[in-house]
Amino acid sequence: MCTDRPCNRPGLPGGTPLDDPVLRVQSQLTVRDRILLGWLYDHGVLTTPQLARALFPSLDFCQRRLRTLYQLRLTARFRPQRADGGSYPYHWLIDQLGAEVVAAARDERPPRRDHARLERRRWTSTRTLDHRLGVNQFFTDLAGHARTHPGAELQQWLPEAVCQRAGTFVTDDDPALLRAYEPSVRPDGYGLWVEDGHELPFFLEYDTGTEPLGVLTAKVVGYARLFAALGRSWPVLFWLHSAARQRNLRQRFKDLPDLLRVATGTREDSPVPPARSGPAWDRASAADCQVSDQERSPGQGSGALGSQQSRQTPFAKGHPRSLRRQPARRRPPLSEPAGRVVPTIRTAPRALAVVASLLRVHH
């Protein structure tokens, strides 16, 4: 008979299953928690405002849940200091136990014992932190819109590392040689946006203005090689930091052959339409691609961004789907500073408008 002491069961050395910390926290995790942990595992670092917009009905709710996950040792956090005083919002990372939980749910090999420590060191000391946060801002804006609007979802969101793996974009019908093909191009992310039954797969190139324009145009050639090997292609979106850089890049694209479908968008406040390039874009008139924050809000116009909360598979390998639809609720003002990323209230309509234009032209 069992006493108050833990019972040792055959085949489970060391005690009951609850002696395993991974099993012990399973019952305390919600579907949203599992999606959040999967994102941190795949995409490295996310801020409180990004997670609040993408997954929660309010910032306060998000902060409380993040605190709980932190106390369970599933997540880690740091808060960079501002040069002019104060601090940025909390930046969230996967902790060692969280990484083990995600790996177990995906039936993958357990991560290295120093996985979390290396991730913390990587993101707290890297000069590419702003770039990663900007990439993640783009996709969390899309996920946040999909969370509260019926009709659309961010069905896939793949990070840079997954895009570079051999076999990521092959199908069951592709030859074995193609499955071993490793892309030379390094997208900042891949997304699959679904709206009213129409699918838009796209690659994202997030530009901070530090690379010469020649490097950006060379990436187009790299994508052309990838699509030639796959025998199929998807649009490539260059997400630029200023309208001036966008104009200069468009001039460079005019000198290139029509290798693939390319679009450009800008995070700058002034309204700038996405560029069109390649034969497939000829089906859209210039007016179709004119989008601005003032002219079109999410959910308005042709190909509106009315979105449906995705039915997300917890811990899916870089394939986040949205959650069950939650009641629409007006979000309170963010109490935390916007931090290093462009404020969500500005970037969300612009990112959504560019994707909406891509979707209309793609179909």
C-alpha angles and dihedrals in degrees: 000000000000120000127193088287119092113275117235109224125200113266093018107089116196098031140295124348089261089069085077106084091212091059092041095062096041094088091052096057125095127204088259091052091054092051091048093050091047091053092050090048092050104033103035107222136021130176127231094252091050093052092043093055096043102043114011137064092225141013092240092055090048093051093050093050093046089052090054093050089048091052089051087056091239094120137032128206144194134185119213117217122239117240090228094047135282125054143268124250118281113285111214127214135177114265123214095263091047091052090051091049092052093046091049092050091050092047090240130141112278113265121253115278091246095046095112094043092052091047092052091049091046097054101035093054105030125107090214094068093103090050093051092047090051092052091048090047091059094053097040088053089057092045091048092054091047090052094067106026125075117225104044142058143177094242098178135021115177124184126225095264093055092047089058096052119106112254098019095122101030126107132217090261095056119104119260092248090060091053089064094050112118114203115235092205118087111211117193088226147335124227137185111205116191121195127173091339095311120116126213116188112189143165120229126217109188112202125199095180096252098106123077114252089244089066091054093050090048088058089062089060090050091053090048090056091049093050092045090055093047095044091227136070143204133199119276117216119205106202105201133192099225142025091234092057090048092055092049092048091050089056089054091049091055089065093054125086117250094273099151145333111293129179131183130205134176134219092208117116095241111089112253122173119231114258124244125220134168134032096287091062092059089081090070123070121227089253091057090060097046106109132159138164090246096049102042133027124193111285096025132104133016113336088015119200095240098152139201123216107252121241096235125206107221114245092359109172099264092317104112117181123190124264129252110290115275125202111276108254132178108247118229118237114282110262093195121074116261089243126194096338128082108267110271094228089065103036098046099066092043096049091045092048092053092049090047090054091048091051094052092050094042090060 
